[in-house]
Amino acid sequence: MTLFEPLFIAVLIALLTGVIIGAFRWGRGNRAGAIRLLKQLCLWVTAYMTIDIAVGLASSREFHKAGDIQCYDDWCIRPLGARRTHDGLVEVSMELSSRARQVPQGERGTFAYLLDLEGHRYDALSMPTNVPFDTLLQPGQTAMAVRQFRIPTQLGQVHFVYEHGGFPIQLFIIGQAGSWIYGPPITLLHVL
């Protein structure tokens, strides 16, 4: 957990509290006080988002190499490598792990894909043997996962991308991977 994750939670709680207080003031007939409070909230949110976007613009896309670990809260993924199978598919092996201390971890609504060096996207094939990313891992537990991709045979290097589906909460946390401009982190893999 970075310093900015608790800051985001504090800003969100303050924003919700301010909206509730503003609504209460409005309901009690203190409309001027409610409007003044909501204007202050808008200024604080604007300042926070300006900092968030400025940090995103000043940052670059995160690049990793095979074996680097990427964590999202207490759930982690480590792309280990890519190899071409006898049937022409590219198989990417990865280690999933939980660094939680008490609660089982899994990642729902996430997916992985490959990008060639020109930016063409290749989605993972649906295989019944795939260990799902949302498999619950007990604290400290690891599991091996594999995803298969159909990519052109001439590709020797690919970028592995692991991304969260659903609401992109990471865009609102200052300095979080997956910035407004550059997108999620990528891992360079050599296809063996």
Backbone as CSV, one residue per row, in Angstrom:
resi,resn,N_x,N_y,N_z,CA_x,CA_y,CA_z,C_x,C_y,C_z
1,MET,0.846,-1.171,0.000,0.000,0.000,0.000,0.895,1.238,0.000
2,THR,0.604,2.166,-0.894,1.370,3.398,-0.961,0.743,4.454,-0.060
3,LEU,1.453,5.549,0.128,0.958,6.669,0.932,-0.320,7.250,0.337
4,PHE,-0.455,7.182,-0.988,-1.573,7.847,-1.659,-2.878,7.051,-1.600
5,GLU,-2.812,5.764,-1.306,-4.056,4.992,-1.167,-4.855,5.429,0.057
6,PRO,-4.237,5.552,1.266,-5.009,6.084,2.399,-5.443,7.535,2.167
7,LEU,-4.615,8.310,1.458,-4.998,9.693,1.146,-6.263,9.707,0.291
8,PHE,-6.326,8.823,-0.707,-7.523,8.743,-1.540,-8.741,8.382,-0.707
9,ILE,-8.595,7.422,0.194,-9.714,7.012,1.054,-10.152,8.177,1.932
10,ALA,-9.179,8.918,2.492,-9.512,10.075,3.332,-10.239,11.152,2.526
11,VAL,-9.780,11.412,1.305,-10.435,12.410,0.442,-11.853,11.956,0.113
12,LEU,-12.029,10.681,-0.185,-13.352,10.162,-0.510,-14.305,10.266,0.685
13,ILE,-13.818,9.920,1.865,-14.649,10.025,3.073,-15.010,11.486,3.347
14,ALA,-14.026,12.373,3.207,-14.295,13.801,3.426,-15.312,14.331,2.416
15,LEU,-15.197,13.888,1.173,-16.130,14.323,0.137,-17.550,13.846,0.451
16,LEU,-17.697,12.587,0.787,-19.023,12.053,1.113,-19.613,12.719,2.356
17,THR,-18.773,12.930,3.364,-19.227,13.610,4.579,-19.679,15.030,4.254
18,GLY,-18.898,15.728,3.425,-19.263,17.093,3.037,-20.569,17.150,2.267
19,VAL,-20.783,16.195,1.386,-22.041,16.161,0.615,-23.221,15.911,1.550
20,ILE,-23.054,15.011,2.516,-24.139,14.730,3.472,-24.422,15.972,4.327
21,ILE,-23.369,16.628,4.808,-23.559,17.852,5.608,-24.215,18.938,4.761
22,GLY,-23.767,19.081,3.509,-24.377,20.069,2.612,-25.850,19.788,2.372
23,ALA,-26.184,18.521,2.175,-27.596,18.158,1.973,-28.408,18.434,3.233
24,PHE,-27.813,18.153,4.403,-28.501,18.425,5.672,-28.745,19.933,5.825
25,ARG,-27.709,20.734,5.521,-27.874,22.193,5.603,-28.958,22.674,4.643
26,TRP,-28.945,22.131,3.446,-29.951,22.517,2.443,-31.354,22.192,2.948
27,GLY,-31.497,20.998,3.510,-32.792,20.572,4.026,-33.265,21.390,5.220
28,ARG,-32.335,21.950,5.984,-32.697,22.763,7.140,-32.895,24.235,6.773
29,GLY,-32.786,24.533,5.477,-33.039,25.902,5.030,-31.807,26.777,4.945
30,ASN,-30.640,26.259,5.278,-29.391,27.042,5.194,-28.772,26.822,3.818
31,ARG,-29.419,27.325,2.818,-28.978,27.096,1.433,-27.644,27.778,1.137
32,ALA,-27.430,28.955,1.674,-26.165,29.659,1.442,-24.998,28.859,2.030
33,GLY,-25.190,28.309,3.230,-24.147,27.492,3.852,-23.885,26.212,3.070
34,ALA,-24.954,25.616,2.562,-24.812,24.395,1.767,-24.060,24.676,0.475
35,ILE,-24.410,25.756,-0.194,-23.733,26.096,-1.456,-22.267,26.436,-1.196
36,ARG,-21.985,27.170,-0.123,-20.603,27.530,0.221,-19.779,26.258,0.477
37,LEU,-20.349,25.316,1.227,-19.652,24.050,1.502,-19.410,23.259,0.221
38,LEU,-20.403,23.174,-0.646,-20.240,22.420,-1.899,-19.222,23.077,-2.821
39,LYS,-19.138,24.413,-2.807,-18.101,25.099,-3.601,-16.711,24.756,-3.067
40,GLN,-16.564,24.722,-1.737,-15.279,24.354,-1.147,-14.904,22.913,-1.511
41,LEU,-15.885,22.027,-1.456,-15.627,20.636,-1.842,-15.171,20.544,-3.295
42,CYS,-15.830,21.308,-4.177,-15.442,21.308,-5.592,-14.013,21.793,-5.774
43,LEU,-13.605,22.807,-5.008,-12.224,23.299,-5.095,-11.228,22.238,-4.642
44,TRP,-11.527,21.549,-3.534,-10.632,20.507,-3.038,-10.536,19.332,-4.014
45,VAL,-11.665,18.924,-4.569,-11.653,17.824,-5.537,-10.880,18.235,-6.792
46,THR,-11.071,19.477,-7.232,-10.334,19.979,-8.402,-8.835,19.984,-8.132
47,ALA,-8.426,20.436,-6.946,-6.999,20.442,-6.601,-6.445,19.020,-6.583
48,TYR,-7.172,18.089,-5.961,-6.725,16.695,-5.889,-6.584,16.099,-7.289
49,MET,-7.611,16.291,-8.121,-7.573,15.708,-9.467,-6.504,16.372,-10.336
50,THR,-6.248,17.659,-10.128,-5.179,18.339,-10.864,-3.832,17.711,-10.521
51,ILE,-3.606,17.448,-9.236,-2.358,16.789,-8.817,-2.285,15.382,-9.411
52,ASP,-3.385,14.634,-9.355,-3.429,13.269,-9.887,-3.085,13.252,-11.380
53,ILE,-3.709,14.131,-12.135,-3.473,14.167,-13.582,-2.064,14.676,-13.885
54,ALA,-1.578,15.661,-13.123,-0.216,16.176,-13.341,0.825,15.086,-13.092
55,VAL,0.631,14.306,-12.031,1.559,13.199,-11.757,1.489,12.176,-12.888
56,GLY,0.279,11.901,-13.386,0.127,10.978,-14.511,0.830,11.475,-15.762
57,LEU,0.736,12.773,-16.021,1.399,13.342,-17.202,2.916,13.337,-17.043
58,ALA,3.400,13.552,-15.818,4.841,13.588,-15.571,5.445,12.192,-15.537
59,SER,4.621,11.192,-15.349,5.097,9.809,-15.283,5.131,9.214,-16.688
60,SER,5.751,8.079,-16.788,5.709,7.331,-18.040,5.090,5.974,-17.738
61,ARG,4.823,5.227,-18.774,4.259,3.894,-18.590,5.270,3.020,-17.859
62,GLU,4.763,2.199,-16.970,5.637,1.278,-16.238,6.027,0.119,-17.142
63,PHE,7.324,-0.161,-17.204,7.836,-1.300,-17.951,8.494,-2.259,-16.975
64,HIS,8.203,-3.542,-17.150,8.785,-4.574,-16.304,9.462,-5.612,-17.189
65,LYS,10.277,-6.440,-16.570,10.873,-7.567,-17.282,10.332,-8.857,-16.664
66,ALA,10.504,-9.951,-17.364,10.018,-11.242,-16.871,10.564,-11.486,-15.478
67,GLY,9.699,-11.925,-14.587,10.095,-12.211,-13.217,9.807,-11.080,-12.240
68,ASP,9.497,-9.877,-12.753,9.150,-8.756,-11.873,7.738,-8.969,-11.337
69,ILE,7.555,-8.661,-10.083,6.253,-8.834,-9.454,5.467,-7.520,-9.522
70,GLN,4.176,-7.633,-9.780,3.272,-6.485,-9.795,2.148,-6.788,-8.818
71,CYS,1.934,-5.898,-7.853,0.910,-6.134,-6.835,-0.200,-5.104,-6.939
72,TYR,-1.398,-5.559,-6.694,-2.590,-4.739,-6.660,-3.238,-5.022,-5.312
73,ASP,-3.080,-4.082,-4.396,-3.456,-4.289,-3.008,-2.586,-5.440,-2.491
74,ASP,-3.172,-6.545,-2.067,-2.381,-7.661,-1.533,-2.298,-8.839,-2.495
75,TRP,-2.802,-8.681,-3.711,-2.780,-9.744,-4.706,-1.693,-9.415,-5.720
76,CYS,-0.849,-10.392,-6.043,0.306,-10.127,-6.904,0.359,-11.105,-8.078
77,ILE,0.944,-10.619,-9.168,1.170,-11.453,-10.355,2.623,-11.254,-10.784
78,ARG,3.252,-12.359,-11.190,4.642,-12.315,-11.653,4.719,-13.074,-12.971
79,PRO,4.703,-12.377,-14.121,4.899,-13.071,-15.396,6.317,-13.647,-15.445
80,LEU,6.419,-14.944,-15.710,7.716,-15.609,-15.656,8.375,-15.764,-17.010
81,GLY,7.583,-15.972,-18.054,8.168,-16.153,-19.368,7.149,-16.626,-20.385
82,ALA,7.585,-16.668,-21.635,6.716,-17.101,-22.734,7.467,-18.120,-23.572
83,ARG,6.743,-19.137,-24.009,7.352,-20.145,-24.894,6.329,-20.556,-25.931
84,ARG,6.841,-20.936,-27.088,5.975,-21.405,-28.160,5.772,-22.911,-27.987
85,THR,4.523,-23.331,-28.042,4.204,-24.750,-27.869,4.281,-25.462,-29.218
86,HIS,4.179,-26.799,-29.189,4.268,-27.588,-30.418,3.119,-27.293,-31.384
87,ASP,1.986,-26.791,-30.871,0.856,-26.481,-31.761,0.836,-25.021,-32.213
88,GLY,1.943,-24.287,-31.988,2.066,-22.925,-32.501,1.538,-21.834,-31.588
89,LEU,0.972,-22.210,-30.458,0.489,-21.194,-29.516,1.653,-20.662,-28.689
90,VAL,1.475,-19.486,-28.137,2.446,-18.958,-27.182,1.824,-19.091,-25.801
91,GLU,2.578,-19.718,-24.921,2.102,-19.980,-23.568,2.880,-19.077,-22.611
92,VAL,2.154,-18.274,-21.844,2.770,-17.391,-20.857,2.504,-17.982,-19.478
93,SER,3.586,-18.231,-18.745,3.433,-18.752,-17.391,3.620,-17.605,-16.406
94,MET,2.857,-17.682,-15.326,2.915,-16.632,-14.315,2.651,-17.222,-12.942
95,GLU,3.130,-16.524,-11.960,2.892,-16.917,-10.578,1.918,-15.914,-9.967
96,LEU,0.867,-16.416,-9.357,-0.089,-15.596,-8.628,0.218,-15.773,-7.151
97,SER,0.149,-14.696,-6.379,0.444,-14.822,-4.954,-0.361,-13.818,-4.148
98,SER,-0.458,-14.103,-2.867,-1.143,-13.217,-1.920,-0.143,-12.809,-0.856
99,ARG,-0.013,-11.519,-0.651,0.841,-11.042,0.434,-0.005,-10.557,1.615
100,ALA,-1.277,-10.937,1.586,-2.187,-10.580,2.677,-1.753,-11.294,3.954
101,ARG,-2.181,-10.750,5.075,-1.838,-11.363,6.354,-2.991,-12.154,6.943
102,GLN,-4.236,-11.789,6.574,-5.369,-12.442,7.222,-6.464,-12.900,6.272
103,VAL,-6.707,-12.171,5.205,-7.883,-12.401,4.364,-7.472,-13.033,3.039
104,PRO,-8.199,-14.050,2.569,-7.907,-14.614,1.242,-8.060,-13.542,0.159
105,GLN,-7.242,-13.623,-0.881,-7.241,-12.636,-1.950,-7.488,-13.298,-3.302
106,GLY,-8.198,-12.612,-4.180,-8.417,-12.998,-5.568,-8.741,-11.727,-6.334
107,GLU,-8.564,-11.730,-7.614,-8.830,-10.532,-8.415,-9.948,-10.818,-9.398
108,ARG,-11.111,-10.244,-9.168,-12.244,-10.416,-10.084,-12.180,-9.398,-11.206
109,GLY,-12.713,-9.784,-12.360,-12.845,-8.856,-13.474,-11.526,-8.417,-14.080
110,THR,-10.522,-9.267,-14.009,-9.219,-8.923,-14.571,-8.913,-9.824,-15.762
111,PHE,-8.003,-9.380,-16.596,-7.670,-10.148,-17.793,-6.250,-9.821,-18.228
112,ALA,-5.698,-10.685,-19.053,-4.344,-10.511,-19.568,-4.387,-10.604,-21.086
113,TYR,-3.488,-9.875,-21.730,-3.355,-9.952,-23.184,-1.919,-9.633,-23.562
114,LEU,-1.583,-9.894,-24.801,-0.260,-9.584,-25.322,-0.363,-8.457,-26.338
115,LEU,0.688,-7.661,-26.403,0.833,-6.645,-27.444,2.127,-6.932,-28.182
116,ASP,2.094,-6.856,-29.518,3.368,-6.939,-30.210,4.024,-5.565,-30.125
117,LEU,5.231,-5.441,-30.620,5.966,-4.186,-30.474,5.354,-3.049,-31.282
118,GLU,4.441,-3.368,-32.202,3.735,-2.343,-32.968,2.387,-1.988,-32.346
119,GLY,2.024,-2.643,-31.247,0.799,-2.310,-30.537,-0.418,-3.150,-30.882
120,HIS,-0.267,-4.204,-31.721,-1.396,-5.079,-32.021,-1.687,-5.962,-30.813
121,ARG,-2.967,-6.096,-30.496,-3.390,-6.821,-29.291,-3.791,-8.257,-29.623
122,TYR,-3.396,-9.179,-28.721,-3.754,-10.597,-28.837,-4.333,-11.044,-27.493
123,ASP,-5.597,-11.410,-27.493,-6.266,-11.831,-26.265,-5.962,-13.292,-25.959
124,ALA,-6.023,-13.609,-24.672,-5.794,-14.991,-24.233,-6.928,-15.875,-24.720
125,LEU,-6.576,-17.098,-25.083,-7.578,-18.066,-25.497,-8.271,-18.628,-24.263
126,SER,-9.527,-18.922,-24.401,-10.278,-19.504,-23.289,-9.987,-21.004,-23.248
127,MET,-9.349,-21.422,-22.182,-9.004,-22.831,-22.010,-9.565,-23.305,-20.679
128,PRO,-10.181,-24.488,-20.655,-10.766,-24.968,-19.396,-9.726,-25.235,-18.310
129,THR,-8.472,-25.409,-18.696,-7.431,-25.709,-17.713,-6.822,-24.450,-17.091
130,ASN,-7.205,-23.266,-17.568,-6.644,-22.032,-17.025,-7.037,-21.838,-15.562
131,VAL,-6.055,-21.522,-14.723,-6.337,-21.142,-13.343,-6.864,-19.705,-13.389
132,PRO,-8.093,-19.483,-12.932,-8.651,-18.133,-13.022,-7.922,-17.146,-12.114
133,PHE,-7.872,-15.873,-12.526,-7.247,-14.849,-11.708,-8.019,-14.622,-10.407
134,ASP,-9.304,-14.938,-10.395,-10.086,-14.712,-9.174,-10.055,-15.900,-8.216
135,THR,-9.169,-16.862,-8.462,-8.986,-17.965,-7.520,-8.543,-17.389,-6.179
136,LEU,-9.250,-17.750,-5.114,-8.897,-17.221,-3.800,-7.612,-17.865,-3.296
137,LEU,-6.656,-17.017,-2.969,-5.391,-17.473,-2.412,-5.371,-17.120,-0.932
138,GLN,-4.993,-18.070,-0.119,-4.873,-17.819,1.316,-3.650,-16.931,1.561
139,PRO,-3.577,-16.255,2.708,-2.419,-15.405,2.999,-1.099,-16.153,2.806
140,GLY,-0.220,-15.566,2.009,1.084,-16.165,1.741,1.092,-17.264,0.691
141,GLN,-0.046,-17.652,0.170,-0.131,-18.747,-0.799,0.245,-18.267,-2.205
142,THR,0.791,-19.176,-3.000,1.084,-18.896,-4.407,0.445,-19.975,-5.268
143,ALA,0.215,-19.645,-6.525,-0.332,-20.607,-7.487,0.268,-20.291,-8.849
144,MET,0.474,-21.311,-9.635,0.970,-21.116,-11.002,-0.226,-21.025,-11.948
145,ALA,-0.132,-20.113,-12.910,-1.187,-19.948,-13.908,-0.534,-19.859,-15.277
146,VAL,-1.285,-20.260,-16.286,-0.805,-20.224,-17.665,-1.909,-19.647,-18.534
147,ARG,-1.541,-18.830,-19.505,-2.477,-18.340,-20.514,-1.864,-18.613,-21.883
148,GLN,-2.723,-19.036,-22.833,-2.277,-19.331,-24.187,-2.773,-18.235,-25.133
149,PHE,-1.927,-17.912,-26.106,-2.221,-16.867,-27.080,-1.873,-17.362,-28.472
150,ARG,-2.659,-16.945,-29.455,-2.346,-17.239,-30.854,-1.774,-15.963,-31.458
151,ILE,-0.460,-15.986,-31.722,0.207,-14.810,-32.285,1.019,-15.251,-33.497
152,PRO,1.375,-14.305,-34.366,2.179,-14.669,-35.549,3.507,-15.320,-35.149
153,THR,3.943,-16.270,-35.947,5.145,-17.041,-35.624,6.422,-16.200,-35.655
154,GLN,6.432,-15.093,-36.389,7.659,-14.302,-36.494,7.918,-13.430,-35.265
155,LEU,6.969,-13.339,-34.353,7.157,-12.485,-33.175,8.076,-13.162,-32.172
156,GLY,9.158,-12.502,-31.835,10.098,-13.029,-30.851,10.006,-12.320,-29.520
157,GLN,9.411,-11.117,-29.526,9.207,-10.354,-28.296,7.768,-9.870,-28.252
158,VAL,7.189,-9.908,-27.070,5.824,-9.419,-26.878,5.756,-8.700,-25.533
159,HIS,4.753,-7.864,-25.411,4.476,-7.209,-24.135,3.286,-7.904,-23.498
160,PHE,3.454,-8.351,-22.269,2.373,-8.942,-21.490,1.713,-7.821,-20.702
161,VAL,0.377,-7.745,-20.792,-0.371,-6.709,-20.082,-1.422,-7.380,-19.217
162,TYR,-1.423,-7.024,-17.960,-2.445,-7.499,-17.024,-3.264,-6.278,-16.626
163,GLU,-4.579,-6.377,-16.778,-5.417,-5.193,-16.594,-6.670,-5.528,-15.789
164,HIS,-7.123,-4.556,-15.046,-8.363,-4.671,-14.272,-9.530,-4.233,-15.139
165,GLY,-10.602,-5.015,-15.138,-11.826,-4.602,-15.795,-12.661,-3.785,-14.821
166,GLY,-13.810,-3.384,-15.235,-14.699,-2.641,-14.343,-14.265,-1.209,-14.147
167,PHE,-14.669,-0.634,-13.025,-14.380,0.770,-12.740,-12.887,0.969,-12.489
168,PRO,-12.245,1.890,-13.192,-10.787,2.081,-13.079,-10.400,2.933,-11.866
169,ILE,-10.563,2.395,-10.670,-10.292,3.142,-9.443,-8.860,3.654,-9.383
170,GLN,-7.917,2.920,-10.001,-6.516,3.320,-9.937,-6.267,4.677,-10.587
171,LEU,-7.162,5.118,-11.453,-6.991,6.436,-12.077,-7.146,7.565,-11.077
172,PHE,-7.787,7.313,-9.953,-8.056,8.358,-8.972,-7.094,8.309,-7.789
173,ILE,-6.121,7.408,-7.828,-5.114,7.323,-6.774,-3.816,7.867,-7.340
174,ILE,-3.295,8.893,-6.719,-2.106,9.589,-7.219,-0.949,8.603,-7.360
175,GLY,-0.314,8.617,-8.535,0.868,7.808,-8.769,0.621,6.326,-8.976
176,GLN,-0.624,5.917,-9.081,-0.942,4.496,-9.246,-0.654,4.051,-10.678
177,ALA,-0.221,2.804,-10.843,0.028,2.256,-12.177,-1.251,2.282,-12.997
178,GLY,-1.124,2.536,-14.277,-2.288,2.614,-15.149,-2.792,4.032,-15.223
179,SER,-1.890,4.951,-15.541,-2.235,6.369,-15.517,-3.237,6.734,-16.609
180,TRP,-3.724,7.963,-16.527,-4.704,8.492,-17.479,-4.169,8.450,-18.910
181,ILE,-2.887,8.630,-19.074,-2.302,8.779,-20.408,-1.692,7.481,-20.911
182,TYR,-0.934,6.794,-20.088,-0.063,5.726,-20.576,-0.624,4.324,-20.466
183,GLY,-1.650,4.122,-19.688,-2.233,2.796,-19.584,-1.540,1.920,-18.561
184,PRO,-1.952,0.659,-18.490,-1.438,-0.249,-17.465,0.026,-0.630,-17.723
185,PRO,0.709,-1.117,-16.682,2.095,-1.561,-16.845,2.208,-2.703,-17.856
186,ILE,3.361,-2.796,-18.491,3.595,-3.895,-19.432,4.908,-4.599,-19.081
187,THR,4.942,-5.885,-19.381,6.123,-6.712,-19.126,6.654,-7.233,-20.448
188,LEU,7.907,-6.966,-20.745,8.535,-7.463,-21.974,8.906,-8.929,-21.796
189,LEU,8.400,-9.770,-22.696,8.704,-11.195,-22.679,9.350,-11.608,-23.987
190,HIS,10.360,-12.437,-23.891,11.001,-13.024,-25.069,10.348,-14.384,-25.287
191,VAL,9.829,-14.611,-26.475,9.175,-15.890,-26.792,10.263,-16.902,-27.130
192,LEU,10.343,-17.963,-26.350,11.374,-18.996,-26.568,10.845,-20.101,-27.432
